[in-house]
Amino acid sequence: MSSAGQARRRGKWFILLDSLLVLLGFYMVVPMVSLHFVDGLGWAAASVGLALGARQLTQQGLGLFGGALADRFGAKPLIVSGMLLRAVGFGVMAVARAPWVLVLSCVLAGLGGVLFDPPRSALVVKLVRARERARFYSILMVQESAGAVLGALLGSWLLRFDFRWVALFGMGVFMLVALVNSLLLPAYRVASTRDAAPMASMRRVLADRRFMRFVLALSGYYVLCVQVLLLMPVLMMKLTGSTSAVSWMFMLEAGLSLCLLYPLASLGERYLQRGTRILIGLALMIAGLGFMALVHRALPAFLALGLLYLGTLIVEPAREAYVATLANPQARASYMGASRLGLALGGAIGYTGGGWLYDQGVRLTQPWLPWATLALIGALTWWALYRQFFGAARMVASGAAARAGAV
């Protein structure tokens, strides 16, 4: 094996290790936030959703800026600094006793993600060849499911003692990740040019209309996704009466991922366009949310959640591979950072709006209200993406037919 091949192989193994630690620290803390502050302390779900939405909006909304910095200065300094800043955010969360402190802690955690997330995503594009990306993204998703289960199990166990221990352990994990990256991560550059000025990289991305339309259309998809960390834990806790329901949720995701993720990704790459796979997965998510509006017991709720998870297993590898094909190598991290803009907008709306809808459903004794509204948002998103993937092709085809008829 050539030295370049060996470097790629080592880099991919490091990405997998780093990703597992990050996922462990994240899922140890974030799913427990709504359980502790909404179910435990009785805070309004809207205020907790606002805090979680602030993290999402900060991290993903400023991802283009973080990616531009990584294109200019390289991956390592941004990743190490970002991990340390997230550790600080979780430390502040441990002592949050008022909503504004929780919002502050989430913003600090989000700013950490601004620094470390885009360069980590760009390293995947840099180190994994195009023909291997669908498989590698599938492996990362399986790993995410495993990390979510382990993190949720540890977080729910610590929550029995005090939420402070949950946040402090999460802080410790991110400090460990910062140390690992500081000692082991090579000084990779993620842009193909060494003089990538941050503002020039940002302008290049924002001027790419095809890329930006796709990214922003995904906002509705992310409105649905974030409910796994906000409304789902609260609902499952109420239906089962146990905080362990959160770990059961992620065990379900892990089981589906281990059994289905790689076969679905492989078959999809072979037989279906990526746009078609995204639409099929989104349709399953909409069905799951619609079903959730009708259930009143734990088992049907877990079946509906299974549909939601199955949809994401189909969407995510196709979405990641599609974004990677659109990214310009001269501003790779900037593109990967900008690809999170839909997550920023959709996450902020999903957390804040989802919390508000939950409160309204409780006030009006209409528990179906948030789920039906989310299903409607999903349907509108499906239509917008369908027009992007296939509307242009139909216009080209009809134009060609018209020209042929005129000859």
N, C-alpha and C positions, 0 to 999 in steps of 0.2 A: 504494500500500500504506500502511495506517495506521501510526502510530508504534508501536503495540502489536505489529502484525504484523512490523514491521521488527525490533523488539527480540526477538521470538520467533525470527525467522530467524537473527539474529546469535548468539543464545544457543545455538541448535542447532548452528551451525557451530563455535562454541567447544567445545561438548561433544564433538563428533567429534574435534577436534584434541587436546583434553585426554585423551580416552580412548585415542587412538592412542599418545601418549607414555607413559601409565601402563602400557598393555599391553606396549609395547616393553621398558620397564624391568623389569616383572614376569617376562615369559617369557625374558628374557635370563638371569635368575638362578635362579628356582625349579626349572625342570626339570633344571638342572645339579647341583642339590644332591644328589640321590640318585646320579647318575653319579659325582660326585667322592668323596663320603664312603662310599658302599657299594661301588661298583665300583673306584674309584681307591685309597681308603685302607683298604678292607676292614672298615669299621664294620658292625655288625649293622644289618640293614634296619629292625628294630624301633626302634632308638635314633634313626635318622634320621626314621623315620615319626613318632616321638614329638615331635621338634622341629617337623616340618611340621604335625603335628596341633595343636601348641600355638599356632602362628600362626593356623591356621584357627579354633580354639576361641576364642582371644582376640579376633580381628577380628570374627567373626560373632556370637559369644556376647554381646559387649558392644555390638553394633550398635544395639540399642534405646537404650542410654545415649547413644551418639554422635548418633543421630537426634534424641533429645530436646534435646540441647544445640544442634543445628543449628536446630531449631524455635524455640528461644529466642533465639539470638544471630545467626542467619543463616548462609549457606553459606560465605562467603569465609574468615573466620578459621579455621573448622574445617578446610577443605580445605587451606589453606596450612600450618597447623600439622601436619596429618596427613602431608603429603608430606615435610616435613622430618624427622619422626620415623621414617618408613619409610627415608629415606636413612641415618639413624643406624643403624637395624637392619642394613641391608646393609653398612654400614661395619664393624660388629662381626663380621658373618659373614665378612668378608674375612680376619680374623685368628683365626677359630675353629680351635682345635687340640684341643679336648676337647668331648664331647657337651654338657656343661652350658653352654658358651659358645655352641654352635650353638642350643640351646634359648633362651638369652637373646636372641640376635639375632633369632630368629623371633618371640618375644614382642614385642620392640620394633617389628618390622615390622608385626605384627598390630595393635598399639596405634595405629600410624599409620593403618592401614585403618579402625579404629574411628572415627577423626575424619573421614577424607575420603570414605569410601564411602557412608554414608547420605545426606549432603547432595548428592552427585553424582547418586545415583539419584533423589532427590526433585526435582532440577532437571529431569530428563527428564520426570517426571510433570507438573511445573509448566509447562514450556515447550512440550511436544508435546501437541496436542489429542488427545482420546480416539480419534477416527476415524483418526488418523495413527500411533498408537503401535505397532501391529503392524508396519507398514512400517519405522518408525524403529528398533525393536528388532532387526529383521532386518538393517538397515544396520549397527547396532552389532556384531552377531554376525559379519557378514562382515569388518568392520574388526578384530574380535578375532582372527579367523583370520589375517588379514594381519599383525597385530602379533605374533601368536604365531610365525609363520614367520620374520619378520625378527629377532625377539628370540632365537629358538632358533638361527638361523643365526649371529648374532653371538656368542651365548653359547658355542656349541660351538666356534667358531673361537678365542675367547679361552681356552677350557678347554685347548686344546693347549699354551698357554704356562703358565698357572697359574690356579687357581680364584680367587686373590686378585684378578686383573684382572677376572674376571667380576663379582664382588661390587662392586668399586670403580666399574666402569662403570655398574652398576645404581644405585649410590648417586648417581652424577653425573646420571643421567637424572631421578631423583626430585627432586634439587635444582633442575634446570632446570624441571621441572613446577611446583614451588613458586614459582619466580620468575615463570613465565608467568601463573599464577593470581593472584599478587600484583599484577601490572601490568595484566592484561587482564580479569579476571573482575569484572563489576559486583557491587555489594553486594546480591545477590538475597536476599529472604526466601522461605523455602520453606513456611512455614505460613500459613494464611489469616488467622490472628489474630496480633497483635504481642505479646501478653502470654502466650504459650504457656509455662506453667511446666513445667520438665522432668519433675517427678514426676507432674503431672496428665496430661501427654502419655503417659507410660509406663503409667499406670493405665488410660487410655482404650484403649490397644492390648491390654494383657493381659486386659481384660474382654471383648474381642471374641472370643467362643468360635469362631465360624465361621472367622475368620481364623487363629486360633492352631491349630486342628485341622489346617487345610490346611498351614500352615507346618511343623508338627512331623512330619506324615506324609511330608513331602519329605525327611526325614533319610536314609531308605534310598536315595533317588535320588542324593543327594550322596555316599553311601558309594561308589557306582559311579563317579561323575564324577571324584573326586579320584585315581583310579588312573591317569589319563592323566599325572599329574605324579609319581607314585610308582612303581608297578610296571611300567607300560608302557615308560618309558625304559630300565629295567634289562633287561626281557625283550627288547626290540628290539636293545639293545646286544649281548646274548648271542647272538641269532639271526643278526645281521649282522656282528658283530665291529667295528663302527664307531660312534664317538660321533655321526657325522652322522645316524644313524638317528633321533635326536630331531627334527632339522629335517625329515627325511622324513615323520615322523609329522604334524607341523604343516602341511607342504605338502599332505598328503592331506586334512587338515581344511579347509585354505584352498580347495582345488579343489572339494570337495563344497559348501562354503559359497557360493562364487561361482556355481556351476552350479545349485544346488538350493534354497538357503535362501529367497530371496525368492519363487520360485514356490510352494514348499511352504507358506509362511506365507500367501500371498494366497489360494491354493485352500482352505487350511484355514479361514481366516476366513470364506470364502464358504459352505462346504458342511458344516463340522463344528463341533460344540461344542468349546470349549477343553478341557473335561475329556476328551473323546474323543481329541483330539489328544495330550494328555499321556499317556494310556494306550497309544496306538499307538506313540509314540516310546519309551516305557519298555519295551514289549515287544520292540522291535528291539534295545535295549541289552542286555536279558537274553539274547537270542539270540546277540549278539556275544560276550558273556562266556562263555556255554556253549560256543560254538565255540572260544574261546580255550583252554579246558581240553583240547581234543583236538589242537591243532596243535603241530608240532615244527619247522616251517620258517618262514622269514621271509615268503614270499608269502601263505600261508594266514593268518598272524598279521595281516598288513596288511589282508586281506579282513575278518577278524573285527573289527579296529579300525575299518574303514569302516562296519560295521553299528552299532558303538557311536556313532561320530560322527553317522551319519544319524539315530539315535534322538534325540540331543541337539539336532540341528537342528530336529526336529519339536517337541520338548518346550519348549525355551527361549523362543521368542516367545510361545507359548501361556501358559506359566507367568508370564512377566513381565507380559503383558497382563491375566491373571487377577488377579495381585497388585495391579496398579494400580487395577482396578475395585473392589477391596475396601478400598483405602486411604481413610481419612477425611481430607478436605482440612484440617481443623483441627489435624491432627497428622501431616502428610504424611511428613516425614523420619523420625518415630518409627515409622510403619508400615513404611517401606522398610528401616529398620534392623532391625526385628523380623522382617521377612521373611527375614533371614539366619540366624535361629536354627536352622532346619533344616540349613542349611549348616554352622553351628558344630558341632552335634551329629554330623551325618553325616560332616563332614570330619574331625573328631577321631577318630571311630570308624574311618573309612575309612583314614586315614593310619596310625594306631597298629595297628589290627587287620590292615590289609593288609600292613604290614611284618612283623607277627608271623606271619601265615599264610604269607608268602613264606619266612621262616626255617624254619617247620615243614615246608613242602614240600621245601625243600632237605635238611633233616635226615632226613626220612623217604623221600627220593628219590621224592616224589609231586608233580611240578610242577603237576599239574592241581588240587591242593587249593585254592589261593586263588581260582582262577577259578570253580570249581564252587560254592564257598561264597558268592562275590559274586553269582552267578546266583540262588542261593536267596534271598539278601537282597532282590534285585530283584523276585523273584516275590512275596514277602510284601508288599513296598511297593506293587506293582501292585494286589494285592487290597485293601489298606487304602485306596488312593486310589479304587478302583472303588466301594467301599462309600460313600465320602464323596460322590462325584459322582452316583451313581445309586441308592444305597440309600435315601436320604431320599425321593427321587421315588417309588420303588416303595411305600414305606410310606404316603405321602400317597394314591397311587392306590388301594392296597388298602383304606385307610380310607374313601375316598369310595365304593368299590364296596360295602363292607359297609353303609355308611349308606343307599345306594340300595336294597340288598336288604331292608333293614329297613323301608323305607317301604311 
